[in-house]
Amino acid sequence: MSYAIYVGKNHSRTGHAWLAGYGDEPSSHWLEIVPAADHGDGARIEVGVGPEADMPGRRITVPQARHTLRHMRVSYSYYLGVPAPITNGGVNEAGVAVRDVWSTSRAELREMTPRDQTGFNYSDLARAVLERATSARGAVDLCAALIAEYGEATYGGNSHLFADEDEAWVMIQFAGGQGLWVAERLGPDSIRASRPGYVLEVPVDDRDHPDFMWSPNFVSFARDRGWYDGGPFDANAIYGDGKGRWDGIRWIEAEMTKRAARPEKIGLDDMIWAVRTERLTGDTAGYGQVVPLARAADPALAMMWHAACGALAAPFSPVFLGQDRIPPEYGLHRYLTSGESHRFQDTRKAVSGGHDTISVVPQANEISVGAFQQSKQLMYLMQLLGEETLNPVHAAFARREDRLSALVLSHIRVAETAISAGCRADALAVLSAFSNTELTAALSLVRDLCRGLSVHATHLPEGPVSFPQTW
């Protein structure tokens, strides 16, 4: 059950908006930076879901954009049978950030979804936005156009939160194969969590309302089904799960509103807390991501804070869009990668006619310690040993992140000066070295904490143990 939180710039200590969150999936997760690319006439991509998906469909090919933007994202290998690699989003060179969060549609819509559904799945839409969108509003327009032309392949209802430096939009895509969607604008005074994504009352009598958009059939379909006969149009009650704002949403939005009311407002430490708190984050969280929605002097200086697994048990480190590499420890590994249990790192089975026997994981990655797996080990130690582990572990993370916050600003200022002086390549080399050093140091900290906690790991309970969460 993924999670996103947006904080408008009027609540920000540093004068810019924030977008943070994580994805909830059982499989491996890895960080990647995807370069910009030009695509020739006739280039096509495959989208949708196949017959193996929990809600099956048929894959189709659609035209690729002539140019795709540089972006960074976290990818993963399995969720409800959606073809890998899958992504919830990240941030691109235009400063557009994406988070994907589940948003269950009403039962009738799920049941009427065609078993041969076609179109963009949730990850396809997130990837298309990262590759093509230059604004948050443009991201909604892009997804609406893709759904209208090709359809949407659903897993039961979904949402995205698109954000740029000026605004954000929550877009809900409803199940049913009808192309139903709605989007709500978030502005500088907004504090909004998606867990799940939601839109409540929609001013359907004002088609030109600046804060809402919806599909052409949004009202008429509800009328035809007998779900709406006038009056306020509550999108969640009519098309969604009918639960409105879940308890976890109410809690975190209230907590962040309290923090925003302080003289110091909301900073990086607060955004990290919002995706680290054990009340919202546990084993299901595959990574942590915090994006400062600030205009970069150069697109290569756009950055995000990345945690290798759920931030409950992983420290954040800076990653810059212009850096040339990431440590192999943060790349794809075989641990929890779907399909790897029957594959090998040599060709012996392949040369004798074996099918799907060669690992998709780079062999060079496998000789490194996987940051995702190591952070999971720390998480399980914390859960087994109990709540007394939370304060010391999180204090160690926070001390490091506080130091890094100042260092990041210093590095960006120096990089801006170097780029202005014509030394762009040198600036990016320094940022890349800085980020890679800190990502490696973060993993070392996790390993040290694992060693320290392991000495207490005696007489442990046999069953799964976790910290209480609010849903």
Beta strands, then each sheet from edge to edge (+ up, - down):
strand 1: 3-7
strand 2: 17-22
strand 3: 29-34
strand 4: 37-38
strand 5: 44-47
strand 6: 60-63
strand 7: 67-68
strand 8: 71-76
strand 9: 86-92
strand 10: 97-102
strand 11: 158-163
strand 12: 168-173
strand 13: 181-186
strand 14: 191-194
strand 15: 201-202
strand 16: 212-214
strand 17: 233-234
strand 18: 288-293
strand 19: 303-307
strand 20: 317-320
sheet 1: 14+ 1- 2+ 18- 19+ 20-
sheet 2: 3+ 8- 9+
sheet 3: 4+ 7-
sheet 4: 5+ 6-
sheet 5: 10+ 11- 12+ 13- 16+
sheet 6: 15+ 17-
end
